[in-house]
Amino acid sequence: MHEALTIGVEEEYLLVCPDTRAAVKDPPKGFMKICQDRIGPRVTPEFLRCQIEIATGICATVSEARAEIADLRGTIAEIAIDHDMRLMAASTHPFTPWKTQQATEGDRYEQLDADMQGAIRRMMICGMHIHIGLQNPEHRIDVQNQMRYFLPHMLALTTSSPFWEGRQMGMKSYRLSVFDGMPRTGIPEELDSYGEYERLINTIIKAGAIEDSSKIWWDIRPSANFPTLEMRVCDICTKLDDAMTVAAIYQSLTRRILRLKETNMKWRVYPAFLIEENRWMAQRHGVTGGLIDLGRGDVVPFPDLLEELIEWVAEDAQALGCWEEVCHAREILRRGSSACRQLETYMAETSKGARKRDALKVVVDKLVEETVDGL
């Protein structure tokens, strides 16, 4: 391939109290400094103090990215324990209200608060962003147009936010419902070229609505800072192996789409309206439901769609050395995503007579355990 298809992964976590299991309102002084002293710029604060973000460097392979994230998760979890906290990888906290949390100090966060007001203040949510290196900007737009179709598939595999402020929300990814309260989110429209993308973004930059393209929070976008295509639709995966499966599928799909381009072919580009419907179905049911096969116009069970997807990218996954990670998607189907397991834990505890809050505390314990499992 003419593109190296390098990979980078960003993950956002929550810090929780081991006694109450609630999100930590104000981490101990010096916690972030110690993290940065040991990890460097790969770890940063988030808008809320209960959150922390990591980012890998430029990785050539999924296995390289896995090793780096395992080190980052393990190191931060260790530092958190030293400060009487625990690290938790889930896109929402099962019961802590967002209103109890405090914003991080700093000019950047104060500006976000001033611009976004209530929309940003309730962003007590965590996601996973995956970057694929594409040096040619036209490739970023071409792949983005076609990759939009597969975003609901990625979301379904990663769902980890079934609870919000102590309530079952009736969906596997409530995170997206919260995030969609921000402007400039969702499935982007089809674009003809990178030049059209620049003209589109520059229209609102020149009008003074935003400072730069980093304020475009689509589910997939050309990165504002790197020559990459950044997928942002995913919940944070509690288990690291699940995260690497989605990274492998994304990298393999990118290679497959570029191979089609070499033969003057492409995956059919569908209207955002139709993809948004599948996005909702993935958000609602995760891997336990189905999605609309937009070519046939029928709802197809997710396991069937996943098998078709695995078969379609098999050659590319093998060429990239991530076939094992792609096939792990079947294991996610077998045992369920994080959201499925959270709900199973909660129902098991309440069926034994546990109070709702106590059952949710057990959910937190399981999430904390799975966050560092297998590192």
Phi, psi and omega in degrees: 000148177285338177262138181287335180057044174296164186226143174219144184230135173245137177229144177244135183235165173250147174258130183234156178275129182291339180274306182273340186067005177282160173296141182286124183289319184213097181304152181304148178301137177092349181300309182295323180296318179295318177302314182289327177296324183272330187250333181084207185289357179286352177237136182218157173286167175243183183302318178262144184293338180283359184246156175213144185237142174237158177215132176286169168279195178281117183250141180280331185223164177295321180296324176295318178296321179298315181299321181290316180293322178301318178295317181294313178301312183297318181294313181294322178299320179295315179294322179299316179299319178299336180253023177058045175224171174228151179265135182225125178260095175206150187281342170220154172278138184301332183215346183290125178288142180294333183295341181275353187269159182246144178282150176289141178284149179140152183301317183300316183286326176294323178291320176299318179296318180294323183282316190263340178054229185298335181296321181277331185293336180262016181280050175276060183226154181232142180227179175233128179245134181238126179255135171243127182289122177224102185294326180280115182299330178293327176296323180300317181287319181297314179293320179302313181305316183277326182293336181308323182302325187268356182299319176300327177297316181296317180299314183303320182290338188253357189308129183212027184222067181275347183244152175211117179052043175085006182243143167285125185266001176075016177213157183278337178228085175285340178311316183294327178296324177288313184294329180291353172286348176276157176283161172058047179241179174091197181281124178289156176286164177292138181239143183282330186195171176293327177298321177294321177301314180297318179296320180298311182291319182295335178301314182275338174293313181295331178284350179086011181286323177222163181273323183199179187286354176293345178270009172266114188249041177299164177293340173209138185202154167295131181298143178283341188243343185225159176280065185225163169253119189256119176267126189236006187285339193282144162292163173285133178277130178293315178271132182298322180301324179293320178299318182289333174297315180292322176299319180293318179296317180297314179296318181293319177298320179299315179296320180297316180296320179291327176293322175299320181299324181295339178252020179059037177236168175202159171290141183300135180266123184254156178298146178303326180304316181287321180293324178299326178294318176294325176301316179296317180296322176292320179296320183286313190244346182060222183281354183270356181247217179215172176230160177282124169285102189293340176285323183263335181082018180241151172281126183243135178305140184303320179303323179292318179296321181295318178298320178297319180294315179300316179297321184292328183256009186304310182300320183287320178297321178293320179295327181273353179077025182234027181297319180298319179294320178298316182293339177297345177302329178295327178291323175299318177298318185296314185257354179090158175287178179304319180300318178299315183291323176299315180294322177297316179298314181299313182293323179296319181290316181291329178292338176272001177101004180291145173292158183304312182297320179294322178296320179292329175295322176295322175302315178300315180302317179295320180296316179299318180296315183288335181299325182250004180294128175077015180288000000 
